[in-house]
Amino acid sequence: MESELERQILERLRAIEDRLGELEDNQRQLQQAYSSSRMILRRFFLRPPMWTFEQHSPRQLDLQSQQPETALPRNVPCIGIVTPSYNQGRFLKATIDSVVAQSYPKLFYHVQDGGSVDGSVPILESYGDRISWRSQADKGQADAINLGFEHVDCDIMAYLNSDDVLLPGALSYVADYFDRNPDVDIVYGHRVFIDGDGAEIGRAVLPSHDAKALLYAGYIPQETMFWRRRVWNAIGGFDTSLHYALDWEFMLRAQGAGFKFARARRFIACFRVHDQQKTTSNYDVGRKEMRALRLKYLGYAPSQSEITRSISGYLARQMIFHWSYRLGLLKQ
């Protein structure tokens, strides 16, 4: 039978053990907090915002009141937009509505569906003659875009993926921009990141176009890009052998042919971030395609550190533009 002294010593030891356990838990919590803080710093202050999709918690998207309406030019150009789609019924209606709601007077809008089996066709049928569409098997996204433009006669062209959306007034703004800048062949703008439910989770405010940086990285937000018909006539459509970097290859080909790019100071479209998107699911394919493009246009395949170093000036400018906008020092 243990003495009173032994009992007191055992209780004191148990208390010390419990205290050590609490200290270990606190240490783990501090380590987790430290790691989380470093991650936040890397994400929001060190990683380029244009490639940081989730910048804040989801919030309601409302840019219509923040962007001024643009009057149409006297000679309204015809704009042709193609949406390639395959089993994207979850987002397809929002994409179509964002185009139809533009109420642009000279618009040809076509959805090239790859033979979806998820309910996309009834959605397309519900629009009647307000849009053009076909549902048939294709050889991928690039092929679908090319098929969609086969019979389109227009002055300005663009393609909008079936999970992205145009922002209000985008088409009027683009038409006016091209009218005021006859020397510009391709224009693009700032982008908004949205989640699967259409809530805003971030933005990317871009500096002026950098031809050298484009050789190393496809930084142009595709969903915001419009080009004149003369570009398509000169360089042709999208490369059907590519399934990830097709938009970057098109940009490089256009830039190599001498066509002029410009960045417009306006939010033009939203890029949707979700688990099924090609950007995240096919990245291994994308790395191979991007390496091949760098080999073709640079003559060699640079390492990741060489790529970062070569575009560091552009990334620094993008960081300045982004945070100037976030702090209210820059309107757009």
N, C-alpha and C positions, 0 to 999 in steps of 0.2 A: 504494500500500500504506500503510495507516494506521499511524501511529507508536504506541508504547506509551502515550504520554500521551493521544492521541486515544481509544485503546481504553478506558483507565481512565475518561475523562470520559463516554464513551457508556454504560459499565456503571453509573456513578453516576447518570446521567440515567434509565436504565431502572429502577434501584432506586427513584428518587424517584417515577417514574410509577406503579410498582407500589404504593408506599406511599400515593400520592394516591388510587389506586383503592380500596385497603382503607379509607381514611378515608371515601370517598364511600359505600361499602357500609355502614360503621358508622353513618354519618349517616342513611342510608335506614332502617336497622334501628331507630335511635333514634326517627326520625319515626314509623315504624309502631308501635313500642311506645307512644309518646306518644298516638297516635291511638286505639290499642286501649284504653289506660287511660282516656281521655276517654269512649270509648264505654261502657266498663264502669261508670264513674261515672254517666253519664247513665242507663244502663239500671237500675242497681240502687239508686241513691240519689236520682235526680231524677225519673225516670219513675215514675208511679204503679204499684205492684206489681200491682194488680188488672188492669192491662192489659199487664203484662210476663209473657208466657207462659213463655218459656224462661229460668228464673232460675238454674239450675244444671245440671250434667250429669245424664243419666238415672240414677235410682236406684230400687231396688225399692220398690213401693208397699205399705205395711203400716200401715194406720190402725186396724185392728180392735182391736189391743191398747192403743191410745192413747185410745179413746173409750169411756166407760162404757156398759153396756147400760141401756136404758130399759124399765121395766115398762109394760105396756099399761094404759090406763085401764079402769075398771070397765065402762063402756059403750064397747066397741070400735067406732069409726066405720069405715064402708066407704070405702076409698080406691080411686079409679079413676085409672089411668095409661094414657095413650096414647103409643105410639111411632110417629111418622111416619117412613117409611123409603122410600128409592128407591136401588137399586143400592149398598147399603151392606153387602153380605155379608161384607166383610172384618172389620167391627166388630160386626155385628148380634148374634152369639151372646154376646159379652161383655156387651152391653147387656141382653139378655134375662136372662142368668144373674144379673146384678147385681140384677134385680128379683125373679126367682123365688127366689133364695137368701135373700131377706128373711124368708121363711116367715111372712109376715103373714097372720093368720087370715081377714081380711075384705078381700081384694084382688081387684079386677077389672082385669086387665091385657090390653090390646089393642094389637096391632101393625097399623097401617094402611099396607100396602105399596102403592106406586104402580105396580105392574106390573113389578117388577124382572126383569131378564134375566141377572143375574150369579150366580145360585145362591142367592139369598135365600130363595126359596120352599121348597126342600128343607130349609133350616135351620128355617124356621117349621114345616114338617110334622113335623120330628123331635121337637117338643115335645108332640105329641098334644093332649090336652085340658087341659094345664097352662096354656095361654094361649089367648086369642081372637085371630084374625087374619083379614084379608082382603087379597087382592092384586087391585087394579083401578086403572085410570087415574084420576088426580085432577088438580086444577088448581093443585097446589103444596102446600107444607108446611101453610099455614093451613087449606086445604080438607081435607087429610088428617086434621089434628087434629080439626076439626069433625065430619067423617064418623065418626071413631073414637068420639067422645062421643055420637053420636046416640042410641044405645040403652043408655047407661050410667046406672044409678041408683046414685049414691054420695053420700057426705057431704063428702069431700075430693077435690080434683082436681089433676092435674099432667100435664105431658107431658115426656117424656124423649127427646131425639133419639137416633137409632140409632148414634151414635158416642160418646155419653157413657155414664157408668155411675153408679149409686147406690152409696154407701158402706154397709158393713154397719151394720144397726140404724137406718137412716135413717127407715124408715116407722114403726117403733115410737116413735121420738123425735118425729116430726111429729104423730102421733096424740096422744101425751101432751101436747105443747106446746099444741095446740089445745084440749085438754080443760082445761088449767090456765089458759088465756088465752081465755075465751069472747068477749072483745071484739075479738080479733085476727081479721081476715078473710084476710090473706095473709101467709105467713111464708116467709123464705128464710134461707140461711146462708152459711158460708164455702165456698170452692171449692178443689179441687186441680186442677192442670194435669197432664195426662199426655200422653205422645207416642203415636205410632202403634202402638207395641208394648206400651202399657199401663204404661210406667215413669213415675214421678213426675219432673216437671221444674220444679215450682214450686207455690206456694200463694198464695191471696189471703185475708187476714183482714180482714173489713169492720167498720167502726164502725156505730153505730145508724143507723136509717133517716133519710134526709134528703129530705123532700118537695120542697123547692125545688130541690135538686141533680137530682132525677129529671126535672124539667121540661127540664133542659138536656142530660142524658146518661143513657142507659139502662145504669146501672152494676150493676143487680141481676143476679146469676148465674142465668140462666133455669133451668138444670138443677137448681138447688136450691130452686126456688119451688113452693109448694103453696098452694092457695086453697080456701075453702069453696064449696060448691055455690051458696050464695045469691049469690055474686059473679057466677057464670056466668048464673044465672037473671035477674039484674038488668041486666047490661050486654051479654049475648050472647057469642058465640064470637069467634074470631080473624078479623081482616079479611083476606079472601081476595085483596084487591088488592095486598097487601104480600108481599114475598118475602124480606125481610131484617130489617126492624124490626117484625115482627108481634108479637113478645113485648113490646117497649117500648110499642107502641101499646096493647096490652091493659093493661099496667100504668098507663099514663097515663089510660086510660078508667076504670079501677077507682079510681084515686086521685081523679080528677075527680068520681066519683060518691059520694065520701065514705067509701070502704072503708078500713079501718085496716091499714097495713103494719107488720111488725115483722121485725127481723133477729135470728135465733137464733144463739147463741154455740156453734156446732157445725159441723164439716165434714160436709156432707150429700151432695155428689156431686162427680164429676170431669168436667172439661171436656177433651175430647180435642183436641189440636193436631196437625193433619196437613195436607198440601198440598192435598187435594181438598175441604176443608171450605168451606162457604158463607161463613163469616165472612171468609175471606181472598180467595176467588175472586170474590165478588160485591160488593166494597166500593164500586164506582162506583154500583151500584144502591142500596146502602145509604145513601150520602151523600145521594142525591136523596130517599129516603124519610125520612131523619132531618130533612132540611131542611123537608120538608112538615109533619112532626109538630111541629117547633118553631114554624113559622108558625101552625099551628092552635092550639097550647096556650099559646104566648107572645105571639102576635099579630104577631111579626116574626121574621126569620131572623138571629140573632146571628152575628157573625164568630167565628172560632176563638178569637181572643184574648178576646172577650167571654164565650164559653163557659167557657174556662179560668178567667177571673177569677170568674165566677159560681159555679163549683164548687170554687174554691180552698180554701175552708174544709173541705169534705168530703174533698178530696184530702189535705190536711194531716193530718186525723184518721185517714184510711186509712193514711197513711205511718207514723204513730205506732203504730197498732194492729199493722201488719205487722211493724215492726222490734221492737216489744215482744215479739211472739210469737217472732220469729227469735232474739232474745237470751234467751229463756226467762223473761221478765218477765211474760208473759201466757200462760195455758194455752190459751185459745181465744178 
